[in-house]
Amino acid sequence: MIESTIANRYARALIKVAADHGKTEEYLNQLKSFAAVCDESSEMLEALSYRWHDFGQRRNALDQILSKLNLDEYVQNFIRLLLKKGRLEIFNIVCEKYEEAAFQTLNRQKLKVVSAVELSDEHYQTLEKHFAQKTGKEIVVQKNINTDVLGGVSVHIGNEVYDYTLKKQLEVLEHKMLSQ
């Protein structure tokens, strides 16, 4: 909980800088590219965050990584600030909070679609169109294939969940039968 609050503060600070420079989406993409590098090597982020290692060496290692990514100067300095303040270990949370703030600024909404198998593009487009009309926002579809889902689809948007999975349908049927 504390990490989330701290991450939110850092994300809000960067979103203000991004908005001032008209680079909200660009910064989001750059943060995601750094996150992707960190995801490829989880040990790298741990090593950079490990406070018992010499700060100068960690800073030099980070600078080498940043130089290869072609990031905006403000984004590089932001990541360096996280290192300096000992907050690099919460970078992924900061990135999530920045994305939330960026989506709010850009009038976008994430639509998470969970299904047992990949849906056709037509199905995704139908869901996207429906929820764009419902929310008045640009929809960004996040596809999630979950083999635990027996059939159907579950749609998550904001704090709302529309569960049309086979499991949920059976639960509703069971509840109706038991209540009679």
C-alpha positions as CSV (number, residue, x, y, z in Angstrom):
1,M,0.0,0.0,0.0
2,I,2.8,2.4,0.9
3,E,4.7,1.5,-2.3
4,S,1.6,2.3,-4.3
5,T,1.2,5.7,-2.7
6,I,4.9,6.5,-3.3
7,A,4.8,5.2,-6.9
8,N,1.7,7.3,-7.5
9,R,3.6,10.5,-6.4
10,Y,6.5,9.8,-8.7
11,A,4.1,9.0,-11.6
12,R,2.1,12.2,-11.0
13,A,5.3,14.3,-11.1
14,L,6.4,12.8,-14.4
15,I,2.9,13.1,-15.9
16,K,3.0,16.9,-15.2
17,V,6.4,17.2,-16.9
18,A,5.1,15.1,-19.8
19,A,1.9,17.2,-20.2
20,D,4.0,20.4,-20.1
21,H,6.0,19.1,-23.0
22,G,3.1,17.5,-24.8
23,K,4.8,14.1,-24.6
24,T,2.5,12.1,-22.3
25,E,2.2,9.1,-24.7
26,E,5.8,9.3,-25.7
27,Y,7.0,9.1,-22.1
28,L,4.6,6.2,-21.5
29,N,6.1,4.2,-24.4
30,Q,9.6,5.0,-23.1
31,L,8.8,3.9,-19.6
32,K,7.4,0.7,-21.1
33,S,10.6,0.1,-23.1
34,F,12.7,0.4,-20.0
35,A,10.2,-1.9,-18.2
36,A,10.6,-4.5,-21.0
37,V,14.4,-4.4,-20.6
38,C,13.9,-4.9,-16.8
39,D,11.5,-7.8,-17.4
40,E,14.0,-9.5,-19.7
41,S,16.5,-9.6,-16.9
42,S,14.9,-9.5,-13.4
43,E,18.3,-9.8,-11.9
44,M,19.3,-6.5,-13.5
45,L,16.7,-4.5,-11.7
46,E,17.5,-6.3,-8.5
47,A,21.2,-5.5,-8.9
48,L,20.5,-1.9,-9.7
49,S,18.2,-1.6,-6.6
50,Y,20.5,-3.4,-4.2
51,R,21.7,-0.7,-1.9
52,W,24.8,-2.6,-0.7
53,H,26.4,-2.3,-4.2
54,D,28.4,0.8,-4.8
55,F,26.1,3.7,-6.0
56,G,28.6,4.8,-8.6
57,Q,28.7,1.4,-10.2
58,R,25.0,1.1,-10.2
59,R,24.7,4.6,-11.7
60,N,27.2,3.7,-14.5
61,A,25.4,0.4,-15.2
62,L,22.1,2.3,-15.4
63,D,23.6,4.9,-17.7
64,Q,24.8,2.2,-20.1
65,I,21.4,0.7,-20.3
66,L,19.7,4.1,-20.8
67,S,22.1,5.1,-23.5
68,K,21.1,2.1,-25.6
69,L,17.3,2.9,-25.3
70,N,17.3,6.3,-26.8
71,L,15.0,7.8,-24.1
72,D,14.1,11.4,-23.7
73,E,16.4,13.3,-21.3
74,Y,13.5,13.9,-18.8
75,V,12.7,10.1,-18.7
76,Q,16.3,9.2,-18.2
77,N,16.6,11.7,-15.4
78,F,13.4,10.4,-13.9
79,I,14.8,6.8,-13.9
80,R,18.1,8.1,-12.4
81,L,16.1,9.9,-9.7
82,L,14.4,6.6,-8.8
83,L,17.8,5.0,-8.5
84,K,19.2,7.9,-6.4
85,K,16.2,7.8,-4.0
86,G,16.3,4.1,-3.7
87,R,12.9,3.6,-5.4
88,L,14.0,1.8,-8.5
89,E,12.6,-1.5,-7.1
90,I,9.1,0.0,-7.4
91,F,9.6,1.0,-11.0
92,N,7.0,-1.4,-12.3
93,I,4.4,0.1,-9.9
94,V,5.5,3.6,-11.0
95,C,5.0,2.6,-14.6
96,E,1.5,1.3,-13.9
97,K,0.5,4.4,-12.1
98,Y,1.9,6.6,-14.9
99,E,-0.1,4.6,-17.4
100,E,-3.3,5.1,-15.3
101,A,-2.6,8.9,-15.2
102,A,-1.7,9.0,-18.9
103,F,-4.8,7.2,-19.9
104,Q,-6.8,9.6,-17.8
105,T,-5.1,12.6,-19.5
106,L,-5.5,11.0,-23.0
107,N,-9.1,10.0,-22.3
108,R,-8.4,6.3,-22.7
109,Q,-9.7,3.3,-20.9
110,K,-8.1,-0.2,-20.6
111,L,-10.4,-3.1,-21.5
112,K,-9.1,-6.4,-20.3
113,V,-10.6,-9.4,-22.1
114,V,-10.1,-12.8,-20.5
115,S,-11.0,-15.9,-22.5
116,A,-9.9,-19.5,-22.9
117,V,-8.9,-19.1,-26.5
118,E,-7.9,-16.2,-28.7
119,L,-11.0,-14.4,-30.0
120,S,-11.3,-13.2,-33.6
121,D,-10.4,-9.6,-34.4
122,E,-14.0,-9.0,-35.1
123,H,-15.0,-9.9,-31.5
124,Y,-12.3,-7.6,-30.1
125,Q,-13.4,-4.8,-32.3
126,T,-17.1,-5.3,-31.3
127,L,-16.1,-5.1,-27.6
128,E,-13.9,-2.1,-28.2
129,K,-16.7,-0.3,-30.1
130,H,-19.4,-1.1,-27.5
131,F,-17.3,0.1,-24.6
132,A,-16.1,3.2,-26.4
133,Q,-19.7,4.2,-26.9
134,K,-20.5,3.3,-23.3
135,T,-17.6,5.2,-21.7
136,G,-17.0,7.9,-24.3
137,K,-13.3,7.1,-24.2
138,E,-10.8,5.5,-26.6
139,I,-10.5,1.9,-25.6
140,V,-7.2,0.0,-25.4
141,V,-7.8,-3.8,-25.5
142,Q,-5.6,-6.0,-23.4
143,K,-6.0,-9.6,-24.5
144,N,-5.5,-12.3,-21.8
145,I,-5.8,-16.0,-22.6
146,N,-6.5,-18.1,-19.5
147,T,-6.7,-21.8,-19.9
148,D,-8.5,-22.1,-16.6
149,V,-11.5,-20.5,-18.2
150,L,-13.7,-23.3,-19.6
151,G,-15.5,-21.1,-22.1
152,G,-17.0,-17.7,-22.5
153,V,-15.4,-14.4,-21.8
154,S,-14.8,-12.0,-18.9
155,V,-14.4,-8.3,-19.6
156,H,-12.8,-6.0,-17.0
157,I,-13.0,-2.2,-17.5
158,G,-12.1,0.1,-14.6
159,N,-13.7,-1.3,-11.5
160,E,-16.4,-3.2,-13.4
161,V,-16.4,-6.8,-14.4
162,Y,-18.7,-8.4,-17.0
163,D,-18.4,-12.1,-16.5
164,Y,-19.9,-14.2,-19.2
165,T,-17.7,-17.3,-18.5
166,L,-19.2,-20.8,-18.4
167,K,-18.3,-21.0,-14.7
168,K,-20.2,-17.9,-13.9
169,Q,-23.2,-19.0,-15.9
170,L,-23.2,-22.3,-14.0
171,E,-23.0,-20.5,-10.7
172,V,-26.0,-18.3,-11.6
173,L,-28.0,-21.4,-12.7
174,E,-27.1,-23.2,-9.4
175,H,-28.1,-20.2,-7.4
176,K,-31.5,-20.0,-9.2
177,M,-32.1,-23.7,-8.7
178,L,-31.3,-23.6,-4.9
179,S,-33.4,-20.5,-4.3
180,Q,-36.5,-22.1,-5.7
